[in-house]
Amino acid sequence: MSNNQGVRDAAVTVALGIAPSTMSLVVFATVAFSLLISVLLLLTRGGGGSVYDQIGAGGISRGEDYGAAAPPAIDSPAGQAEREREIRQLLGARNERRVRN
């Protein structure tokens, strides 16, 4: 057996002895870091404005989000006219679907 072979065998033995403890250290450090970041994010984002509260606030949102005027009362003439327009639109769409099928 040469001297180099003995050194390699010793290095392998040392590496195998260190590897399990190093691996567990890496796993535990990763978990601890993840928990720390999670708690930090909960503390900083948990306040008023959540990212999920901002979904839908873009240019395609409903008119109420931008301070548009409230719809007219149902009993008012404007409300009746709007109702008629919506009914005609629904009937037109239904008839268009019938023509396609």
C-alpha positions in Angstrom: 0.0 0.0 0.0 1.5 3.3 -0.9 1.5 6.4 1.2 -1.0 8.2 -1.1 -3.5 5.3 -0.8 -3.4 5.7 3.0 -3.9 9.4 2.8 -6.9 8.9 0.5 -8.4 6.3 2.9 -7.9 8.6 5.8 -9.5 11.5 3.9 -12.5 9.4 3.0 -13.0 8.2 6.6 -12.8 11.8 7.8 -15.2 13.0 5.1 -17.7 10.3 5.9 -17.5 11.1 9.6 -18.1 14.8 9.0 -20.7 14.5 6.2 -23.7 13.4 8.4 -23.2 16.1 10.9 -22.6 18.7 8.2 -25.7 17.7 6.4 -27.8 17.9 9.5 -26.3 21.3 10.2 -27.2 22.5 6.7 -30.8 21.2 7.0 -31.4 22.7 10.4 -29.8 26.0 9.4 -32.0 26.1 6.3 -35.2 25.4 8.3 -34.2 28.0 10.9 -33.5 30.6 8.2 -36.9 29.9 6.6 -38.7 30.2 9.9 -37.0 33.5 10.6 -37.9 34.9 7.2 -41.5 33.7 7.5 -41.9 35.5 10.9 -40.2 38.6 9.5 -42.6 38.7 6.5 -45.6 38.1 8.7 -44.6 41.0 10.9 -43.9 43.4 8.1 -46.7 42.5 5.7 -49.4 41.5 8.2 -50.4 45.2 8.8 -52.7 47.2 6.7 -52.1 46.6 3.0 -51.8 43.0 1.9 -50.7 42.3 -1.6 -53.9 40.3 -2.1 -56.0 43.3 -1.3 -54.5 45.0 -4.4 -55.6 42.3 -6.8 -58.1 43.6 -9.3 -57.3 47.3 -8.7 -55.9 47.6 -12.2 -57.5 49.1 -15.3 -60.0 46.3 -15.7 -61.7 46.7 -12.3 -65.3 47.5 -11.7 -66.3 51.2 -11.8 -67.0 51.3 -8.0 -63.2 51.0 -7.4 -62.6 54.3 -9.2 -65.3 56.4 -7.6 -67.8 56.1 -10.4 -71.3 57.3 -9.9 -73.7 55.0 -8.2 -76.2 53.2 -10.4 -79.6 54.9 -10.7 -82.5 53.8 -8.4 -84.6 51.0 -9.9 -87.8 53.0 -9.8 -86.4 56.1 -11.5 -86.8 56.6 -15.3 -83.0 56.3 -15.7 -83.1 53.0 -13.8 -85.9 51.7 -16.0 -84.0 52.8 -19.2 -80.9 51.0 -18.0 -82.9 47.9 -17.2 -84.4 47.9 -20.7 -80.9 48.3 -22.3 -79.6 45.3 -20.3 -82.6 43.1 -21.2 -82.2 44.0 -24.9 -78.5 43.2 -24.6 -79.2 39.8 -23.0 -81.8 38.9 -25.6 -79.5 39.9 -28.4 -76.7 37.7 -27.0 -79.1 34.8 -26.6 -80.4 35.2 -30.2 -76.9 35.5 -31.5 -76.0 32.2 -29.7 -79.0 30.5 -31.3 -78.0 31.6 -34.7 -74.4 30.2 -34.2 -75.7 26.8 -33.0 
